[in-house]
Amino acid sequence: MAQHVPGMSQQVSSPELPKPGLVRQILATPWLTLVLMGSSLFLLAMMAFTVWGDRGLLALWRTQHELERLVREIEIVEQKNATLSREVQRLRSDLGYIEKIAREELGLVRPGEIVFEFAD
């Protein structure tokens, strides 16, 4: 048994009950639970739209790759266009080139020339 010492006040400490955790407090409050669940669903939906939406990360990635493909295609077409422009310029000004094309592609010959054809 505990003895009482005169002059000293004895404080009886009652055993402290553990404080309920934050999760238990939230779950014990129905409106707070609904707010937490609603905001969680909202955040998940926003994340989904950020990744998979019409203007999301995947759409941005596809658009960038399409842009790179189109830039490469434009470069190829510009090179072909430059080659054709040089060809047109030569056909307009170089008579020797015109004759070469006429002989090679059209099989034309000058009057008095003899053509030899060799069998393979």
Biopython code that builds the backbone (N, CA, C, O; Angstrom):
import numpy as np
from Bio.PDB.StructureBuilder import StructureBuilder

atoms = [
    (1, "MET", "N", (0.816, -1.179, 0.000)),
    (1, "MET", "CA", (0.000, 0.000, 0.000)),
    (1, "MET", "C", (0.859, 1.241, 0.000)),
    (1, "MET", "O", (1.958, 1.269, 0.553)),
    (2, "ALA", "N", (0.340, 2.240, -0.620)),
    (2, "ALA", "CA", (1.097, 3.475, -0.694)),
    (2, "ALA", "C", (0.852, 4.293, 0.555)),
    (2, "ALA", "O", (-0.275, 4.369, 1.045)),
    (3, "GLN", "N", (1.903, 4.902, 1.071)),
    (3, "GLN", "CA", (1.780, 5.728, 2.268)),
    (3, "GLN", "C", (1.676, 7.175, 1.874)),
    (3, "GLN", "O", (2.231, 7.636, 0.877)),
    (4, "HIS", "N", (0.938, 7.863, 2.706)),
    (4, "HIS", "CA", (0.770, 9.282, 2.458)),
    (4, "HIS", "C", (1.813, 10.021, 3.243)),
    (4, "HIS", "O", (1.917, 9.854, 4.458)),
    (5, "VAL", "N", (2.587, 10.836, 2.568)),
    (5, "VAL", "CA", (3.628, 11.616, 3.227)),
    (5, "VAL", "C", (3.054, 12.990, 3.491)),
    (5, "VAL", "O", (2.578, 13.653, 2.570)),
    (6, "PRO", "N", (3.096, 13.444, 4.792)),
    (6, "PRO", "CA", (2.530, 14.750, 5.085)),
    (6, "PRO", "C", (3.313, 15.850, 4.392)),
    (6, "PRO", "O", (4.540, 15.782, 4.325)),
    (7, "GLY", "N", (2.631, 16.860, 3.876)),
    (7, "GLY", "CA", (3.262, 17.993, 3.217)),
    (7, "GLY", "C", (3.353, 17.830, 1.712)),
    (7, "GLY", "O", (3.597, 18.792, 0.983)),
    (8, "MET", "N", (3.168, 16.692, 1.289)),
    (8, "MET", "CA", (3.226, 16.480, -0.150)),
    (8, "MET", "C", (1.829, 16.137, -0.643)),
    (8, "MET", "O", (1.151, 15.241, -0.140)),
    (9, "SER", "N", (1.457, 16.866, -1.609)),
    (9, "SER", "CA", (0.144, 16.546, -2.137)),
    (9, "SER", "C", (0.296, 15.407, -3.135)),
    (9, "SER", "O", (1.238, 15.327, -3.924)),
    (10, "GLN", "N", (-0.610, 14.611, -3.049)),
    (10, "GLN", "CA", (-0.560, 13.427, -3.913)),
    (10, "GLN", "C", (-1.484, 13.676, -5.103)),
    (10, "GLN", "O", (-2.679, 13.927, -4.946)),
    (11, "GLN", "N", (-0.903, 13.599, -6.280)),
    (11, "GLN", "CA", (-1.712, 13.769, -7.480)),
    (11, "GLN", "C", (-1.993, 12.399, -8.049)),
    (11, "GLN", "O", (-1.097, 11.603, -8.330)),
    (12, "VAL", "N", (-3.221, 12.176, -8.196)),
    (12, "VAL", "CA", (-3.620, 10.900, -8.757)),
    (12, "VAL", "C", (-3.735, 11.106, -10.262)),
    (12, "VAL", "O", (-4.577, 11.861, -10.748)),
    (13, "SER", "N", (-2.889, 10.431, -10.958)),
    (13, "SER", "CA", (-2.951, 10.560, -12.416)),
    (13, "SER", "C", (-3.806, 9.445, -12.960)),
    (13, "SER", "O", (-3.581, 8.260, -12.714)),
    (14, "SER", "N", (-4.773, 9.870, -13.692)),
    (14, "SER", "CA", (-5.614, 8.860, -14.324)),
    (14, "SER", "C", (-4.930, 8.409, -15.601)),
    (14, "SER", "O", (-4.269, 9.200, -16.274)),
    (15, "PRO", "N", (-5.086, 7.178, -15.921)),
    (15, "PRO", "CA", (-4.450, 6.702, -17.156)),
    (15, "PRO", "C", (-5.035, 7.459, -18.342)),
    (15, "PRO", "O", (-6.251, 7.541, -18.509)),
    (16, "GLU", "N", (-4.116, 8.025, -19.186)),
    (16, "GLU", "CA", (-4.567, 8.800, -20.335)),
    (16, "GLU", "C", (-4.978, 7.860, -21.449)),
    (16, "GLU", "O", (-4.296, 6.886, -21.765)),
    (17, "LEU", "N", (-6.112, 8.188, -22.029)),
    (17, "LEU", "CA", (-6.586, 7.423, -23.173)),
    (17, "LEU", "C", (-5.872, 7.921, -24.421)),
    (17, "LEU", "O", (-5.674, 9.126, -24.578)),
    (18, "PRO", "N", (-5.488, 7.031, -25.295)),
    (18, "PRO", "CA", (-4.815, 7.494, -26.516)),
    (18, "PRO", "C", (-5.782, 8.333, -27.348)),
    (18, "PRO", "O", (-6.966, 8.017, -27.463)),
    (19, "LYS", "N", (-5.243, 9.417, -27.927)),
    (19, "LYS", "CA", (-6.064, 10.283, -28.762)),
    (19, "LYS", "C", (-6.339, 9.557, -30.067)),
    (19, "LYS", "O", (-5.459, 8.907, -30.631)),
    (20, "PRO", "N", (-7.551, 9.675, -30.531)),
    (20, "PRO", "CA", (-7.843, 9.002, -31.795)),
    (20, "PRO", "C", (-7.017, 9.627, -32.912)),
    (20, "PRO", "O", (-6.795, 10.838, -32.925)),
    (21, "GLY", "N", (-6.571, 8.815, -33.831)),
    (21, "GLY", "CA", (-5.749, 9.289, -34.945)),
    (21, "GLY", "C", (-6.553, 10.136, -35.903)),
    (21, "GLY", "O", (-7.782, 10.177, -35.843)),
    (22, "LEU", "N", (-5.848, 10.804, -36.777)),
    (22, "LEU", "CA", (-6.484, 11.693, -37.739)),
    (22, "LEU", "C", (-7.426, 10.926, -38.652)),
    (22, "LEU", "O", (-8.518, 11.399, -38.966)),
    (23, "VAL", "N", (-7.005, 9.747, -39.076)),
    (23, "VAL", "CA", (-7.848, 8.948, -39.965)),
    (23, "VAL", "C", (-9.141, 8.580, -39.271)),
    (23, "VAL", "O", (-10.210, 8.638, -39.877)),
    (24, "ARG", "N", (-9.055, 8.193, -37.979)),
    (24, "ARG", "CA", (-10.270, 7.837, -37.247)),
    (24, "ARG", "C", (-11.157, 9.045, -37.053)),
    (24, "ARG", "O", (-12.382, 8.927, -37.079)),
    (25, "GLN", "N", (-10.552, 10.213, -36.856)),
    (25, "GLN", "CA", (-11.351, 11.426, -36.705)),
    (25, "GLN", "C", (-12.081, 11.744, -38.009)),
    (25, "GLN", "O", (-13.248, 12.135, -37.995)),
    (26, "ILE", "N", (-11.396, 11.576, -39.120)),
    (26, "ILE", "CA", (-12.017, 11.860, -40.412)),
    (26, "ILE", "C", (-13.141, 10.871, -40.680)),
    (26, "ILE", "O", (-14.230, 11.252, -41.107)),
    (27, "LEU", "N", (-12.864, 9.595, -40.423)),
    (27, "LEU", "CA", (-13.880, 8.578, -40.681)),
    (27, "LEU", "C", (-15.062, 8.718, -39.736)),
    (27, "LEU", "O", (-16.169, 8.297, -40.071)),
    (28, "ALA", "N", (-14.853, 9.292, -38.577)),
    (28, "ALA", "CA", (-15.947, 9.482, -37.635)),
    (28, "ALA", "C", (-16.824, 10.653, -38.039)),
    (28, "ALA", "O", (-17.949, 10.777, -37.554)),
    (29, "THR", "N", (-16.323, 11.521, -38.928)),
    (29, "THR", "CA", (-17.103, 12.677, -39.367)),
    (29, "THR", "C", (-17.553, 12.417, -40.801)),
    (29, "THR", "O", (-16.740, 12.475, -41.724)),
    (30, "PRO", "N", (-18.853, 12.127, -40.999)),
    (30, "PRO", "CA", (-19.323, 11.737, -42.338)),
    (30, "PRO", "C", (-19.099, 12.814, -43.404)),
    (30, "PRO", "O", (-18.701, 12.478, -44.519)),
    (31, "TRP", "N", (-19.337, 14.080, -43.107)),
    (31, "TRP", "CA", (-19.177, 15.103, -44.136)),
    (31, "TRP", "C", (-17.714, 15.288, -44.510)),
    (31, "TRP", "O", (-17.398, 15.581, -45.663)),
    (32, "LEU", "N", (-16.818, 15.117, -43.539)),
    (32, "LEU", "CA", (-15.391, 15.225, -43.814)),
    (32, "LEU", "C", (-14.930, 14.053, -44.679)),
    (32, "LEU", "O", (-14.074, 14.214, -45.548)),
    (33, "THR", "N", (-15.501, 12.883, -44.435)),
    (33, "THR", "CA", (-15.201, 11.707, -45.259)),
    (33, "THR", "C", (-15.639, 11.942, -46.692)),
    (33, "THR", "O", (-14.911, 11.619, -47.631)),
    (34, "LEU", "N", (-16.835, 12.505, -46.864)),
    (34, "LEU", "CA", (-17.332, 12.778, -48.213)),
    (34, "LEU", "C", (-16.462, 13.826, -48.919)),
    (34, "LEU", "O", (-16.179, 13.696, -50.110)),
    (35, "VAL", "N", (-16.044, 14.849, -48.196)),
    (35, "VAL", "CA", (-15.179, 15.871, -48.787)),
    (35, "VAL", "C", (-13.841, 15.263, -49.207)),
    (35, "VAL", "O", (-13.338, 15.548, -50.293)),
    (36, "LEU", "N", (-13.276, 14.433, -48.351)),
    (36, "LEU", "CA", (-11.995, 13.800, -48.655)),
    (36, "LEU", "C", (-12.117, 12.871, -49.857)),
    (36, "LEU", "O", (-11.258, 12.880, -50.739)),
    (37, "MET", "N", (-13.175, 12.073, -49.899)),
    (37, "MET", "CA", (-13.368, 11.162, -51.032)),
    (37, "MET", "C", (-13.624, 11.946, -52.318)),
    (37, "MET", "O", (-13.094, 11.599, -53.373)),
    (38, "GLY", "N", (-14.436, 13.004, -52.232)),
    (38, "GLY", "CA", (-14.718, 13.822, -53.415)),
    (38, "GLY", "C", (-13.474, 14.496, -53.954)),
    (38, "GLY", "O", (-13.238, 14.504, -55.162)),
    (39, "SER", "N", (-12.673, 15.063, -53.058)),
    (39, "SER", "CA", (-11.451, 15.719, -53.521)),
    (39, "SER", "C", (-10.455, 14.698, -54.073)),
    (39, "SER", "O", (-9.726, 15.000, -55.018)),
    (40, "SER", "N", (-10.416, 13.501, -53.499)),
    (40, "SER", "CA", (-9.529, 12.456, -54.025)),
    (40, "SER", "C", (-9.950, 12.047, -55.424)),
    (40, "SER", "O", (-9.110, 11.895, -56.311)),
    (41, "LEU", "N", (-11.253, 11.867, -55.627)),
    (41, "LEU", "CA", (-11.743, 11.516, -56.962)),
    (41, "LEU", "C", (-11.477, 12.642, -57.958)),
    (41, "LEU", "O", (-11.122, 12.385, -59.109)),
    (42, "PHE", "N", (-11.648, 13.874, -57.522)),
    (42, "PHE", "CA", (-11.367, 15.017, -58.390)),
    (42, "PHE", "C", (-9.900, 15.037, -58.802)),
    (42, "PHE", "O", (-9.586, 15.248, -59.973)),
    (43, "LEU", "N", (-9.005, 14.818, -57.850)),
    (43, "LEU", "CA", (-7.571, 14.813, -58.160)),
    (43, "LEU", "C", (-7.210, 13.668, -59.106)),
    (43, "LEU", "O", (-6.398, 13.846, -60.014)),
    (44, "LEU", "N", (-7.807, 12.504, -58.898)),
    (44, "LEU", "CA", (-7.554, 11.380, -59.809)),
    (44, "LEU", "C", (-8.053, 11.692, -61.214)),
    (44, "LEU", "O", (-7.387, 11.379, -62.201)),
    (45, "ALA", "N", (-9.229, 12.311, -61.299)),
    (45, "ALA", "CA", (-9.758, 12.672, -62.614)),
    (45, "ALA", "C", (-8.861, 13.700, -63.293)),
    (45, "ALA", "O", (-8.615, 13.599, -64.495)),
    (46, "MET", "N", (-8.374, 14.676, -62.554)),
    (46, "MET", "CA", (-7.480, 15.682, -63.138)),
    (46, "MET", "C", (-6.176, 15.053, -63.617)),
    (46, "MET", "O", (-5.654, 15.424, -64.668)),
    (47, "MET", "N", (-5.655, 14.110, -62.854)),
    (47, "MET", "CA", (-4.429, 13.417, -63.274)),
    (47, "MET", "C", (-4.680, 12.628, -64.551)),
    (47, "MET", "O", (-3.843, 12.617, -65.453)),
    (48, "ALA", "N", (-5.836, 11.966, -64.628)),
    (48, "ALA", "CA", (-6.164, 11.186, -65.823)),
    (48, "ALA", "C", (-6.273, 12.103, -67.039)),
    (48, "ALA", "O", (-5.750, 11.777, -68.105)),
    (49, "PHE", "N", (-6.953, 13.258, -66.891)),
    (49, "PHE", "CA", (-7.058, 14.198, -68.009)),
    (49, "PHE", "C", (-5.701, 14.766, -68.386)),
    (49, "PHE", "O", (-5.450, 15.043, -69.559)),
    (50, "THR", "N", (-4.827, 14.943, -67.411)),
    (50, "THR", "CA", (-3.497, 15.473, -67.691)),
    (50, "THR", "C", (-2.694, 14.504, -68.555)),
    (50, "THR", "O", (-1.909, 14.929, -69.402)),
    (51, "VAL", "N", (-2.886, 13.225, -68.344)),
    (51, "VAL", "CA", (-2.122, 12.227, -69.096)),
    (51, "VAL", "C", (-2.847, 11.825, -70.377)),
    (51, "VAL", "O", (-2.247, 11.823, -71.452)),
    (52, "TRP", "N", (-4.140, 11.482, -70.274)),
    (52, "TRP", "CA", (-4.843, 10.884, -71.405)),
    (52, "TRP", "C", (-5.844, 11.796, -72.086)),
    (52, "TRP", "O", (-6.501, 11.360, -73.031)),
    (53, "GLY", "N", (-5.993, 13.013, -71.665)),
    (53, "GLY", "CA", (-6.983, 13.915, -72.239)),
    (53, "GLY", "C", (-6.619, 14.368, -73.645)),
    (53, "GLY", "O", (-5.547, 14.052, -74.162)),
    (54, "ASP", "N", (-7.541, 15.121, -74.254)),
    (54, "ASP", "CA", (-7.317, 15.625, -75.614)),
    (54, "ASP", "C", (-6.074, 16.495, -75.704)),
    (54, "ASP", "O", (-5.403, 16.520, -76.736)),
    (55, "ARG", "N", (-5.770, 17.198, -74.645)),
    (55, "ARG", "CA", (-4.579, 18.043, -74.615)),
    (55, "ARG", "C", (-3.602, 17.550, -73.565)),
    (55, "ARG", "O", (-2.819, 18.326, -73.019)),
    (56, "GLY", "N", (-3.651, 16.265, -73.288)),
    (56, "GLY", "CA", (-2.798, 15.678, -72.260)),
    (56, "GLY", "C", (-1.395, 15.386, -72.758)),
    (56, "GLY", "O", (-1.018, 15.737, -73.877)),
    (57, "LEU", "N", (-0.643, 14.740, -71.901)),
    (57, "LEU", "CA", (0.761, 14.452, -72.214)),
    (57, "LEU", "C", (0.906, 13.519, -73.403)),
    (57, "LEU", "O", (1.798, 13.708, -74.230)),
    (58, "LEU", "N", (0.038, 12.508, -73.502)),
    (58, "LEU", "CA", (0.143, 11.585, -74.638)),
    (58, "LEU", "C", (-0.197, 12.285, -75.948)),
    (58, "LEU", "O", (0.453, 12.042, -76.965)),
    (59, "ALA", "N", (-1.200, 13.145, -75.935)),
    (59, "ALA", "CA", (-1.544, 13.895, -77.145)),
    (59, "ALA", "C", (-0.410, 14.833, -77.529)),
    (59, "ALA", "O", (-0.104, 14.991, -78.711)),
    (60, "LEU", "N", (0.206, 15.449, -76.549)),
    (60, "LEU", "CA", (1.347, 16.331, -76.808)),
    (60, "LEU", "C", (2.501, 15.542, -77.420)),
    (60, "LEU", "O", (3.143, 16.009, -78.361)),
    (61, "TRP", "N", (2.762, 14.362, -76.897)),
    (61, "TRP", "CA", (3.839, 13.510, -77.416)),
    (61, "TRP", "C", (3.551, 13.127, -78.867)),
    (61, "TRP", "O", (4.437, 13.202, -79.719)),
    (62, "ARG", "N", (2.298, 12.712, -79.149)),
    (62, "ARG", "CA", (1.939, 12.350, -80.525)),
    (62, "ARG", "C", (2.060, 13.539, -81.461)),
    (62, "ARG", "O", (2.531, 13.395, -82.589)),
    (63, "THR", "N", (1.642, 14.708, -81.009)),
    (63, "THR", "CA", (1.716, 15.911, -81.835)),
    (63, "THR", "C", (3.159, 16.278, -82.144)),
    (63, "THR", "O", (3.467, 16.678, -83.267)),
    (64, "GLN", "N", (4.046, 16.148, -81.167)),
    (64, "GLN", "CA", (5.455, 16.457, -81.401)),
    (64, "GLN", "C", (6.065, 15.503, -82.420)),
    (64, "GLN", "O", (6.831, 15.927, -83.285)),
    (65, "HIS", "N", (5.732, 14.222, -82.325)),
    (65, "HIS", "CA", (6.269, 13.259, -83.292)),
    (65, "HIS", "C", (5.706, 13.510, -84.685)),
    (65, "HIS", "O", (6.419, 13.372, -85.679)),
    (66, "GLU", "N", (4.431, 13.878, -84.761)),
    (66, "GLU", "CA", (3.833, 14.203, -86.054)),
    (66, "GLU", "C", (4.503, 15.444, -86.642)),
    (66, "GLU", "O", (4.758, 15.496, -87.845)),
    (67, "LEU", "N", (4.786, 16.431, -85.816)),
    (67, "LEU", "CA", (5.464, 17.639, -86.277)),
    (67, "LEU", "C", (6.855, 17.308, -86.811)),
    (67, "LEU", "O", (7.245, 17.809, -87.865)),
    (68, "GLU", "N", (7.608, 16.469, -86.098)),
    (68, "GLU", "CA", (8.948, 16.071, -86.562)),
    (68, "GLU", "C", (8.867, 15.339, -87.888)),
    (68, "GLU", "O", (9.700, 15.561, -88.767)),
    (69, "ARG", "N", (7.868, 14.462, -88.049)),
    (69, "ARG", "CA", (7.692, 13.726, -89.306)),
    (69, "ARG", "C", (7.380, 14.685, -90.441)),
    (69, "ARG", "O", (7.928, 14.555, -91.536)),
    (70, "LEU", "N", (6.501, 15.648, -90.185)),
    (70, "LEU", "CA", (6.137, 16.604, -91.229)),
    (70, "LEU", "C", (7.305, 17.512, -91.600)),
    (70, "LEU", "O", (7.457, 17.870, -92.768)),
    (71, "VAL", "N", (8.125, 17.889, -90.633)),
    (71, "VAL", "CA", (9.304, 18.714, -90.929)),
    (71, "VAL", "C", (10.265, 17.943, -91.833)),
    (71, "VAL", "O", (10.805, 18.497, -92.791)),
    (72, "ARG", "N", (10.478, 16.654, -91.521)),
    (72, "ARG", "CA", (11.350, 15.835, -92.384)),
    (72, "ARG", "C", (10.759, 15.719, -93.790)),
    (72, "ARG", "O", (11.488, 15.802, -94.778)),
    (73, "GLU", "N", (9.446, 15.528, -93.881)),
    (73, "GLU", "CA", (8.798, 15.409, -95.184)),
    (73, "GLU", "C", (8.922, 16.717, -95.973)),
    (73, "GLU", "O", (9.151, 16.691, -97.183)),
    (74, "ILE", "N", (8.775, 17.843, -95.302)),
    (74, "ILE", "CA", (8.929, 19.148, -95.964)),
    (74, "ILE", "C", (10.352, 19.314, -96.487)),
    (74, "ILE", "O", (10.548, 19.815, -97.595)),
    (75, "GLU", "N", (11.346, 18.901, -95.704)),
    (75, "GLU", "CA", (12.740, 18.998, -96.158)),
    (75, "GLU", "C", (12.962, 18.175, -97.413)),
    (75, "GLU", "O", (13.644, 18.624, -98.334)),
    (76, "ILE", "N", (12.396, 16.974, -97.465)),
    (76, "ILE", "CA", (12.541, 16.110, -98.647)),
    (76, "ILE", "C", (11.883, 16.763, -99.854)),
    (76, "ILE", "O", (12.461, 16.780, -100.941)),
    (77, "VAL", "N", (10.682, 17.300, -99.674)),
    (77, "VAL", "CA", (9.978, 17.941, -100.787)),
    (77, "VAL", "C", (10.731, 19.183, -101.254)),
    (77, "VAL", "O", (10.790, 19.450, -102.454)),
    (78, "GLU", "N", (11.300, 19.935, -100.338)),
    (78, "GLU", "CA", (12.081, 21.120, -100.725)),
    (78, "GLU", "C", (13.322, 20.729, -101.511)),
    (78, "GLU", "O", (13.696, 21.425, -102.455)),
    (79, "GLN", "N", (13.971, 19.621, -101.137)),
    (79, "GLN", "CA", (15.135, 19.147, -101.895)),
    (79, "GLN", "C", (14.725, 18.740, -103.305)),
    (79, "GLN", "O", (15.414, 19.071, -104.269)),
    (80, "LYS", "N", (13.603, 18.023, -103.434)),
    (80, "LYS", "CA", (13.120, 17.625, -104.755)),
    (80, "LYS", "C", (12.761, 18.853, -105.587)),
    (80, "LYS", "O", (13.030, 18.905, -106.787)),
    (81, "ASN", "N", (12.154, 19.832, -104.936)),
    (81, "ASN", "CA", (11.777, 21.058, -105.626)),
    (81, "ASN", "C", (13.010, 21.807, -106.137)),
    (81, "ASN", "O", (13.004, 22.322, -107.255)),
    (82, "ALA", "N", (14.059, 21.868, -105.329)),
    (82, "ALA", "CA", (15.296, 22.531, -105.749)),
    (82, "ALA", "C", (15.924, 21.793, -106.929)),
    (82, "ALA", "O", (16.411, 22.424, -107.867)),
    (83, "THR", "N", (15.915, 20.452, -106.885)),
    (83, "THR", "CA", (16.457, 19.655, -107.990)),
    (83, "THR", "C", (15.675, 19.910, -109.271)),
    (83, "THR", "O", (16.263, 20.079, -110.339)),
    (84, "LEU", "N", (14.351, 19.939, -109.163)),
    (84, "LEU", "CA", (13.521, 20.197, -110.350)),
    (84, "LEU", "C", (13.715, 21.616, -110.868)),
    (84, "LEU", "O", (13.682, 21.837, -112.079)),
    (85, "SER", "N", (13.915, 22.574, -109.984)),
    (85, "SER", "CA", (14.158, 23.955, -110.421)),
    (85, "SER", "C", (15.465, 24.046, -111.207)),
    (85, "SER", "O", (15.534, 24.731, -112.227)),
    (86, "ARG", "N", (16.508, 23.346, -110.725)),
    (86, "ARG", "CA", (17.779, 23.326, -111.467)),
    (86, "ARG", "C", (17.592, 22.655, -112.831)),
    (86, "ARG", "O", (18.156, 23.103, -113.829)),
    (87, "GLU", "N", (16.806, 21.589, -112.870)),
    (87, "GLU", "CA", (16.533, 20.884, -114.123)),
    (87, "GLU", "C", (15.817, 21.810, -115.104)),
    (87, "GLU", "O", (16.170, 21.855, -116.283)),
    (88, "VAL", "N", (14.831, 22.536, -114.637)),
    (88, "VAL", "CA", (14.092, 23.470, -115.494)),
    (88, "VAL", "C", (15.032, 24.554, -116.021)),
    (88, "VAL", "O", (14.982, 24.907, -117.200)),
    (89, "GLN", "N", (15.880, 25.074, -115.152)),
    (89, "GLN", "CA", (16.825, 26.122, -115.558)),
    (89, "GLN", "C", (17.772, 25.614, -116.639)),
    (89, "GLN", "O", (18.058, 26.325, -117.602)),
    (90, "ARG", "N", (18.263, 24.377, -116.479)),
    (90, "ARG", "CA", (19.157, 23.801, -117.498)),
    (90, "ARG", "C", (18.419, 23.584, -118.811)),
    (90, "ARG", "O", (18.969, 23.832, -119.884)),
    (91, "LEU", "N", (17.175, 23.123, -118.731)),
    (91, "LEU", "CA", (16.412, 22.896, -119.970)),
    (91, "LEU", "C", (16.095, 24.204, -120.689)),
    (91, "LEU", "O", (15.943, 24.217, -121.911)),
    (92, "ARG", "N", (15.996, 25.284, -119.956)),
    (92, "ARG", "CA", (15.712, 26.580, -120.585)),
    (92, "ARG", "C", (16.959, 27.217, -121.211)),
    (92, "ARG", "O", (16.851, 27.997, -122.157)),
    (93, "SER", "N", (18.138, 26.884, -120.682)),
    (93, "SER", "CA", (19.315, 27.645, -121.114)),
    (93, "SER", "C", (20.424, 26.809, -121.755)),
    (93, "SER", "O", (21.216, 27.363, -122.518)),
    (94, "ASP", "N", (20.520, 25.517, -121.487)),
    (94, "ASP", "CA", (21.657, 24.710, -121.943)),
    (94, "ASP", "C", (21.234, 23.829, -123.126)),
    (94, "ASP", "O", (20.572, 22.807, -122.946)),
    (95, "LEU", "N", (21.631, 24.248, -124.352)),
    (95, "LEU", "CA", (21.253, 23.483, -125.550)),
    (95, "LEU", "C", (21.912, 22.106, -125.582)),
    (95, "LEU", "O", (21.312, 21.142, -126.058)),
    (96, "GLY", "N", (23.138, 22.009, -125.080)),
    (96, "GLY", "CA", (23.814, 20.708, -125.035)),
    (96, "GLY", "C", (23.066, 19.724, -124.136)),
    (96, "GLY", "O", (22.982, 18.536, -124.446)),
    (97, "TYR", "N", (22.529, 20.213, -123.034)),
    (97, "TYR", "CA", (21.761, 19.356, -122.116)),
    (97, "TYR", "C", (20.454, 18.925, -122.778)),
    (97, "TYR", "O", (20.015, 17.784, -122.625)),
    (98, "ILE", "N", (19.837, 19.848, -123.515)),
    (98, "ILE", "CA", (18.587, 19.503, -124.212)),
    (98, "ILE", "C", (18.852, 18.401, -125.229)),
    (98, "ILE", "O", (18.073, 17.456, -125.347)),
    (99, "GLU", "N", (19.967, 18.527, -125.969)),
    (99, "GLU", "CA", (20.310, 17.501, -126.962)),
    (99, "GLU", "C", (20.579, 16.159, -126.288)),
    (99, "GLU", "O", (20.142, 15.115, -126.772)),
    (100, "LYS", "N", (21.297, 16.192, -125.173)),
    (100, "LYS", "CA", (21.596, 14.959, -124.440)),
    (100, "LYS", "C", (20.304, 14.259, -124.007)),
    (100, "LYS", "O", (20.170, 13.045, -124.159)),
    (101, "ILE", "N", (19.371, 15.016, -123.476)),
    (101, "ILE", "CA", (18.095, 14.441, -123.044)),
    (101, "ILE", "C", (17.334, 13.888, -124.246)),
    (101, "ILE", "O", (16.757, 12.804, -124.168)),
    (102, "ALA", "N", (17.329, 14.623, -125.353)),
    (102, "ALA", "CA", (16.624, 14.170, -126.552)),
    (102, "ALA", "C", (17.214, 12.859, -127.070)),
    (102, "ALA", "O", (16.477, 11.979, -127.514)),
    (103, "ARG", "N", (18.530, 12.728, -127.015)),
    (103, "ARG", "CA", (19.162, 11.494, -127.492)),
    (103, "ARG", "C", (18.916, 10.326, -126.533)),
    (103, "ARG", "O", (18.567, 9.228, -126.967)),
    (104, "GLU", "N", (19.100, 10.563, -125.230)),
    (104, "GLU", "CA", (19.018, 9.469, -124.267)),
    (104, "GLU", "C", (17.580, 9.024, -123.995)),
    (104, "GLU", "O", (17.291, 7.827, -123.970)),
    (105, "GLU", "N", (16.694, 9.974, -123.797)),
    (105, "GLU", "CA", (15.341, 9.605, -123.382)),
    (105, "GLU", "C", (14.384, 9.421, -124.556)),
    (105, "GLU", "O", (13.477, 8.591, -124.499)),
    (106, "LEU", "N", (14.586, 10.195, -125.616)),
    (106, "LEU", "CA", (13.667, 10.108, -126.752)),
    (106, "LEU", "C", (14.229, 9.301, -127.926)),
    (106, "LEU", "O", (13.497, 8.943, -128.849)),
    (107, "GLY", "N", (15.534, 9.019, -127.882)),
    (107, "GLY", "CA", (16.151, 8.229, -128.951)),
    (107, "GLY", "C", (16.285, 8.987, -130.266)),
    (107, "GLY", "O", (16.351, 8.370, -131.330)),
    (108, "LEU", "N", (16.325, 10.294, -130.207)),
    (108, "LEU", "CA", (16.450, 11.090, -131.433)),
    (108, "LEU", "C", (17.906, 11.117, -131.912)),
    (108, "LEU", "O", (18.841, 11.006, -131.118)),
    (109, "VAL", "N", (18.073, 11.270, -133.243)),
    (109, "VAL", "CA", (19.407, 11.384, -133.843)),
    (109, "VAL", "C", (19.389, 12.554, -134.828)),
    (109, "VAL", "O", (18.335, 12.983, -135.296)),
    (110, "ARG", "N", (20.576, 13.047, -135.122)),
    (110, "ARG", "CA", (20.692, 14.118, -136.106)),
    (110, "ARG", "C", (20.596, 13.520, -137.513)),
    (110, "ARG", "O", (20.872, 12.339, -137.724)),
    (111, "PRO", "N", (20.211, 14.333, -138.430)),
    (111, "PRO", "CA", (20.168, 13.812, -139.811)),
    (111, "PRO", "C", (21.574, 13.394, -140.268)),
    (111, "PRO", "O", (22.548, 14.118, -140.063)),
    (112, "GLY", "N", (21.654, 12.240, -140.875)),
    (112, "GLY", "CA", (22.920, 11.721, -141.387)),
    (112, "GLY", "C", (23.676, 10.869, -140.387)),
    (112, "GLY", "O", (24.688, 10.274, -140.759)),
    (113, "GLU", "N", (23.241, 10.775, -139.132)),
    (113, "GLU", "CA", (23.927, 9.935, -138.157)),
    (113, "GLU", "C", (23.453, 8.492, -138.311)),
    (113, "GLU", "O", (22.307, 8.228, -138.675)),
    (114, "ILE", "N", (24.356, 7.580, -138.028)),
    (114, "ILE", "CA", (24.019, 6.157, -138.087)),
    (114, "ILE", "C", (23.930, 5.645, -136.644)),
    (114, "ILE", "O", (24.803, 5.926, -135.822)),
    (115, "VAL", "N", (22.894, 4.913, -136.355)),
    (115, "VAL", "CA", (22.678, 4.387, -135.007)),
    (115, "VAL", "C", (23.039, 2.900, -135.023)),
    (115, "VAL", "O", (22.572, 2.136, -135.867)),
    (116, "PHE", "N", (23.879, 2.519, -134.071)),
    (116, "PHE", "CA", (24.243, 1.110, -133.906)),
    (116, "PHE", "C", (23.568, 0.603, -132.627)),
    (116, "PHE", "O", (23.722, 1.189, -131.556)),
    (117, "GLU", "N", (22.840, -0.465, -132.756)),
    (117, "GLU", "CA", (22.218, -1.084, -131.587)),
    (117, "GLU", "C", (22.884, -2.417, -131.362)),
    (117, "GLU", "O", (23.031, -3.209, -132.292)),
    (118, "PHE", "N", (23.287, -2.672, -130.136)),
    (118, "PHE", "CA", (23.958, -3.895, -129.782)),
    (118, "PHE", "C", (23.036, -4.752, -128.944)),
    (118, "PHE", "O", (22.361, -4.266, -128.036)),
    (119, "ALA", "N", (23.018, -6.024, -129.259)),
    (119, "ALA", "CA", (22.197, -6.948, -128.492)),
    (119, "ALA", "C", (22.973, -7.379, -127.267)),
    (119, "ALA", "O", (24.187, -7.569, -127.339)),
    (120, "ASP", "N", (22.321, -7.530, -126.188)),
    (120, "ASP", "CA", (22.979, -7.952, -124.941)),
    (120, "ASP", "C", (23.259, -9.420, -124.913)),
    (120, "ASP", "O", (23.807, -9.925, -123.934)),
]
sb = StructureBuilder()
sb.init_structure("model")
sb.init_model(0)
sb.init_chain("A")
sb.init_seg("    ")
for serial, (resi, resn, name, xyz) in enumerate(atoms, 1):
    if name == "N":
        sb.init_residue(resn, " ", resi, " ")
    sb.init_atom(name, np.array(xyz, "f"), 0.0, 1.0, " ", f" {name:<3s}", serial, name[0])
structure = sb.get_structure()
